[in-house]
Each structure stands twice: as C-alpha cells, then as structure tokens.
Amino acid sequence: MISVIQVGTIDYATGLGLQRRLVELRKEGRIGDVLLLLEHSPVITLGRNAKQKNILASREQLTQRAVEVFECDRGGDVTFHGPGQLVGYPIFDLRGFITHDGKPKTLGAVEYVRRLEDVLIRTCVEFGIATKRICGLTGVWTATDNTNSDVQVGQDGAEPRLRRSKDEAKIAAIGVHISRGITSHGFALNVSTDLSFFDLIIPCGIIAKPATSMAKELTKSVPLQDVAYVVSRNFGLVFNSQMPWIESLDALLGGPVGVPVRPPVELRQLHEEEDTFWA
C-alpha cells in the first residue's frame, strides 16, 4: 500500500526537510510507503552532477523573479520547480514490492526509474499527449509525428487519439536518491508551468531539447488536481499497489511529523555509502 499525501505549495527547503524526516521514519519502519504530491515556489535545483554554468541567469535576474537556488542530493543536473508543476516525492522501500503473482520483489535503481517514467507516460496518454522515453536520457519527452508513444493503450484497452509535437521536448524530469533501499526526490511533471522560467537555465544540461508542458501541448489549461489523481492511479497500476489518500502528514503517525522549516546546513552531505543517485 502506498499512502498519497498532497501538501499544496511549499518552499524547497521545507520539502527537503520533509523528505529527510519521512526517509528516517521509513527506515525505522514507523511508516509505510508514501507518495508526496506538491508544488514548489520558484526554485532552481542542482543535482549531484550539476554544472554551475547551466544556470544562465545572473543573480540579479534570479532575485528579480524571486527564484531560489538550492544544491541537493538527487542525481542529475539543473532543473526548475515552480507553480503549475506537479512534483512527486515517492518515499518507497524498494525491497518491499510484490509482483502481480504475489511474489516479493526488490526493485533496482534502473527499474525504479523506468517505472516512474511509465507512470508519467501513462498519465500523459490519459490526457491525450503522446510521450516517450529517449535512449540514454532520463525523463519523459513528447513524441513527434514520426515516433510512437511508449504507451498506447488507454484505461479501456483501446488506443487513444494522441496529440503529437512538432519537436521532441521534455515534459517531465526525474532525479532520485536511494539510501539503504529507501527512495527520495522523484519527478516533476510540467502541467501549466510558466515555461519562461526554463530560459534561466539549460534544463538537465541538454541544449537541443526545450521544456514543454501539458497545457502547451493541449493548447488549453489543465487542472493540476486532475493530473494528481491520474498520477496516483497510475502509480497504483505500475507499482501494483493500493493508493489511499491520507488527509494530512500528521495522520501518518497520529501526531506531528516534525518537519524543519530552515534549510539543512549541508545540502549535499552523503549520508550512506550505499546511496544511489539517478537522473
């Protein structure tokens, strides 16, 4: 069972503190698997493989647009989070999944990331957007007229009519951290994100492929809450799990979770030798 909690819009420092607390609780066995769904206030994050040169904006430009900058312990390069983007932080124990035939299964880092991509591709398909993987890159990309979506089947088993892009563009980013089998960080799906923020960076260090959003591809607004529900349902399908929605963080333990509101002192501290970073 994966508990789903939607926490609204929070700043990135609070999000980091929340993840770290939940990872501790998951390692101690005090909570089960949790999927956090949220939005962040505008922030540029640098993963462990990030290059400072991929931030194109000056400090003055970032201040003018009220964009924070954080280093973090996920894999990957530079990305942007902000309003209109659905961010998902799965706090999962990869050693505790069950196959469709009832057998226990441990997910490796690569299979876990592929499953996250599958969730997002399925979600885009349900909204009528053709998306795909690109060999050698992590994340989800729009499919052009000359390529096929990686997932073609809708909920009713029929092949949906999908809107295709003129050019390949990144609609969802993925970057994860795995410590002693417990995951943190996750994905960011551009729903109705202001794409001009991506002009401040070279997203994921990839110059040739722009960022896009569900709203841009569909040429209409898309309610983020609707997307959150579909993402949750697809997590249940891909990870073979029930997905109950929990009213609040405190409901996980029956009391306050205890989330710090200030940024951690060392944002890039390596906690465990076996930590894994992926993007």
C-alpha positions as CSV (number, residue, x, y, z in Angstrom):
1,M,0.0,0.0,0.0
2,I,1.2,3.5,-0.9
3,S,-0.2,6.4,1.0
4,V,-0.8,9.5,-1.0
5,I,-0.5,12.9,0.6
6,Q,-0.9,16.2,-1.2
7,V,0.7,19.1,0.7
8,G,0.0,22.1,-1.5
9,T,2.7,24.6,-2.3
10,I,5.8,24.7,-0.2
11,D,9.3,26.1,-0.5
12,Y,12.1,23.8,-1.5
13,A,13.9,23.9,1.9
14,T,10.7,22.7,3.6
15,G,10.4,20.0,1.0
16,L,13.9,18.8,1.7
17,G,13.3,18.7,5.4
18,L,10.1,16.8,5.0
19,Q,11.6,14.2,2.7
20,R,14.5,13.6,5.1
21,R,12.2,13.1,8.1
22,L,10.0,10.7,6.2
23,V,13.0,8.8,4.9
24,E,14.1,8.4,8.6
25,L,10.7,7.2,9.6
26,R,10.6,4.7,6.6
27,K,14.0,3.3,7.5
28,E,12.7,2.8,11.1
29,G,9.6,1.0,9.9
30,R,7.4,3.6,11.5
31,I,5.5,4.4,8.3
32,G,4.8,2.6,5.1
33,D,5.5,3.8,1.5
34,V,4.4,7.4,0.9
35,L,3.9,9.4,-2.2
36,L,4.1,13.2,-1.6
37,L,2.4,15.3,-4.3
38,L,3.0,19.1,-4.2
39,E,4.1,22.3,-5.9
40,H,7.1,24.3,-5.1
41,S,7.6,28.1,-5.1
42,P,10.1,29.1,-7.8
43,V,13.4,27.4,-7.4
44,I,16.4,26.1,-9.4
45,T,17.9,23.0,-8.1
46,L,21.3,21.5,-8.8
47,G,21.7,17.7,-8.5
48,R,25.0,16.0,-7.7
49,N,26.1,16.1,-11.4
50,A,25.1,19.7,-11.9
51,K,27.3,22.3,-13.6
52,Q,27.0,25.8,-12.4
53,K,27.4,27.1,-16.0
54,N,24.0,25.6,-16.8
55,I,22.4,28.4,-14.8
56,L,22.2,31.1,-17.4
57,A,20.6,33.9,-15.3
58,S,22.6,36.3,-13.2
59,R,22.0,36.6,-9.5
60,E,20.1,39.9,-10.2
61,Q,17.8,38.2,-12.6
62,L,17.1,35.4,-10.2
63,T,16.3,37.9,-7.5
64,Q,14.0,39.9,-9.7
65,R,12.0,36.8,-10.5
66,A,12.1,35.6,-6.9
67,V,13.8,32.3,-7.8
68,E,15.8,30.5,-5.1
69,V,18.8,28.2,-5.9
70,F,19.5,25.0,-4.0
71,E,22.0,22.2,-4.2
72,C,20.6,18.8,-3.4
73,D,21.5,15.2,-3.1
74,R,19.4,13.8,-6.1
75,G,21.0,12.6,-9.3
76,G,21.1,14.8,-12.4
77,D,21.9,18.3,-13.4
78,V,20.0,21.6,-13.2
79,T,16.2,21.9,-13.3
80,F,13.4,24.2,-12.3
81,H,10.4,23.8,-10.0
82,G,7.6,26.2,-9.7
83,P,3.8,26.8,-9.6
84,G,1.8,24.7,-12.2
85,Q,4.3,21.8,-11.9
86,L,3.2,18.6,-10.2
87,V,6.2,17.4,-8.1
88,G,6.1,13.9,-6.7
89,Y,8.4,12.6,-4.0
90,P,8.0,8.8,-3.5
91,I,9.4,7.6,-0.2
92,F,9.5,3.9,-1.0
93,D,11.3,0.9,0.3
94,L,12.4,-0.8,-2.9
95,R,12.9,-4.1,-1.1
96,G,9.2,-4.4,-0.3
97,F,7.2,-4.7,-3.5
98,I,5.0,-7.5,-4.6
99,T,4.7,-8.8,-8.2
100,H,1.4,-9.4,-9.8
101,D,1.6,-13.1,-9.0
102,G,2.2,-12.3,-5.3
103,K,5.9,-12.8,-5.0
104,P,8.2,-10.3,-3.2
105,K,10.5,-8.3,-5.4
106,T,13.3,-5.8,-4.8
107,L,13.5,-3.1,-7.4
108,G,16.9,-1.9,-8.7
109,A,17.6,1.8,-9.4
110,V,17.2,1.4,-13.1
111,E,13.9,-0.5,-12.9
112,Y,12.6,2.0,-10.4
113,V,13.3,5.0,-12.7
114,R,11.8,3.2,-15.6
115,R,8.6,2.7,-13.6
116,L,8.5,6.4,-12.8
117,E,8.7,7.1,-16.5
118,D,6.0,4.6,-17.1
119,V,3.7,6.4,-14.6
120,L,4.2,9.7,-16.3
121,I,3.9,8.4,-19.9
122,R,0.6,6.7,-18.9
123,T,-0.6,9.9,-17.3
124,C,0.1,12.0,-20.4
125,V,-1.6,9.4,-22.6
126,E,-4.8,9.7,-20.5
127,F,-4.8,13.5,-21.2
128,G,-4.2,12.9,-24.9
129,I,-0.5,13.6,-25.2
130,A,1.9,11.2,-26.9
131,T,5.1,10.9,-24.9
132,K,8.1,8.6,-24.9
133,R,11.5,7.7,-23.4
134,I,14.7,8.7,-25.2
135,C,17.5,6.2,-25.2
136,G,20.4,7.5,-23.0
137,L,18.3,10.2,-21.3
138,T,16.1,10.1,-18.2
139,G,12.7,11.6,-18.1
140,V,9.6,11.8,-20.4
141,W,9.6,13.5,-23.8
142,T,6.9,14.5,-26.2
143,A,6.6,12.2,-29.2
144,T,6.7,13.7,-32.7
145,D,4.7,12.7,-35.8
146,N,7.4,10.3,-36.7
147,T,7.7,8.4,-33.4
148,N,5.4,6.3,-31.3
149,S,4.4,6.9,-27.7
150,D,5.8,4.3,-25.4
151,V,2.3,3.6,-24.0
152,Q,-0.5,3.5,-26.5
153,V,-3.3,1.8,-24.5
154,G,-5.9,3.8,-22.5
155,Q,-7.9,2.6,-19.5
156,D,-10.5,0.8,-21.6
157,G,-7.8,-1.0,-23.5
158,A,-8.4,1.0,-26.7
159,E,-5.7,3.0,-28.4
160,P,-6.4,6.7,-27.7
161,R,-6.0,9.5,-30.1
162,L,-2.9,11.4,-29.1
163,R,-1.7,14.9,-29.8
164,R,1.9,14.8,-31.1
165,S,4.5,17.5,-31.0
166,K,6.4,19.0,-33.9
167,D,9.7,18.7,-31.9
168,E,10.8,16.5,-29.0
169,A,10.5,18.4,-25.8
170,K,10.9,17.5,-22.1
171,I,7.6,17.4,-20.3
172,A,8.7,15.6,-17.1
173,A,12.1,15.4,-15.3
174,I,13.2,12.7,-12.9
175,G,16.0,12.7,-10.4
176,V,16.2,10.3,-7.4
177,H,18.2,9.4,-4.3
178,I,18.3,5.9,-2.9
179,S,19.7,5.3,0.6
180,R,19.6,1.7,2.1
181,G,16.8,0.9,-0.3
182,I,14.7,3.9,0.6
183,T,13.9,6.4,-2.2
184,S,13.6,10.2,-2.1
185,H,13.3,13.1,-4.6
186,G,11.4,11.9,-7.7
187,F,9.7,13.6,-10.6
188,A,8.4,16.9,-11.8
189,L,5.6,17.0,-14.4
190,N,5.0,20.3,-16.2
191,V,1.2,20.8,-16.1
192,S,0.7,24.5,-16.6
193,T,4.2,25.7,-15.7
194,D,5.4,29.2,-16.8
195,L,8.0,27.9,-19.3
196,S,9.8,31.2,-19.4
197,F,11.5,30.1,-16.1
198,F,13.4,27.4,-18.1
199,D,15.1,30.2,-20.1
200,L,17.0,30.9,-16.9
201,I,18.8,27.5,-17.2
202,I,19.9,24.8,-19.5
203,P,17.4,22.2,-18.3
204,C,19.3,19.0,-17.3
205,G,22.3,20.3,-19.2
206,I,20.6,19.4,-22.6
207,I,20.7,22.3,-25.0
208,A,19.0,20.8,-28.0
209,K,15.6,19.9,-26.4
210,P,13.3,22.5,-24.9
211,A,10.9,22.2,-22.0
212,T,7.2,21.9,-22.6
213,S,4.0,21.5,-20.5
214,M,0.7,19.6,-20.8
215,A,-1.1,23.0,-21.2
216,K,1.2,23.9,-24.1
217,E,0.8,20.6,-25.8
218,L,-3.0,20.6,-25.4
219,T,-3.4,24.4,-26.0
220,K,-5.7,24.6,-23.0
221,S,-5.5,24.8,-19.3
222,V,-5.2,21.5,-17.3
223,P,-6.3,21.4,-13.7
224,L,-3.3,20.2,-11.6
225,Q,-5.6,18.4,-9.2
226,D,-7.0,16.3,-12.1
227,V,-3.4,15.4,-13.0
228,A,-2.6,14.5,-9.4
229,Y,-5.5,12.0,-9.3
230,V,-4.4,10.4,-12.6
231,V,-0.8,10.2,-11.5
232,S,-1.9,8.5,-8.2
233,R,-4.0,5.9,-10.1
234,N,-1.1,5.1,-12.4
235,F,1.3,4.6,-9.5
236,G,-1.1,2.0,-8.3
237,L,-1.1,0.3,-11.7
238,V,2.6,0.4,-12.3
239,F,3.7,-0.5,-8.7
240,N,0.8,-3.0,-8.2
241,S,-0.4,-1.2,-5.1
242,Q,-3.4,0.3,-3.4
243,M,-3.3,4.1,-3.2
244,P,-5.3,5.5,-0.3
245,W,-5.2,9.3,0.1
246,I,-4.3,10.5,3.5
247,E,-5.7,13.7,4.8
248,S,-2.5,15.1,6.4
249,L,1.1,14.3,7.3
250,D,0.2,14.1,10.9
251,A,-2.3,11.3,10.1
252,L,0.6,9.0,9.2
253,L,1.7,8.8,12.8
254,G,-1.3,10.2,14.7
255,G,0.8,13.2,15.7
256,P,3.2,15.9,14.4
257,V,5.8,14.7,11.9
258,G,8.3,17.3,13.0
259,V,9.5,19.0,9.8
260,P,12.2,21.6,10.0
261,V,11.4,24.9,8.3
262,R,15.0,26.0,7.8
263,P,17.3,24.7,5.1
264,P,19.7,21.9,6.2
265,V,23.3,23.1,6.8
266,E,24.9,20.7,4.4
267,L,22.6,20.1,1.4
268,R,25.0,17.8,-0.3
269,Q,26.0,15.6,2.6
270,L,26.3,12.0,1.7
271,H,24.5,10.1,4.5
272,E,25.2,6.5,3.5
273,E,28.0,4.8,1.5
274,E,25.4,2.8,-0.5
275,D,23.5,5.9,-1.5
276,T,22.4,5.8,-5.2
277,F,21.8,8.9,-7.4
278,W,20.0,8.7,-10.7
279,A,18.8,11.1,-13.3
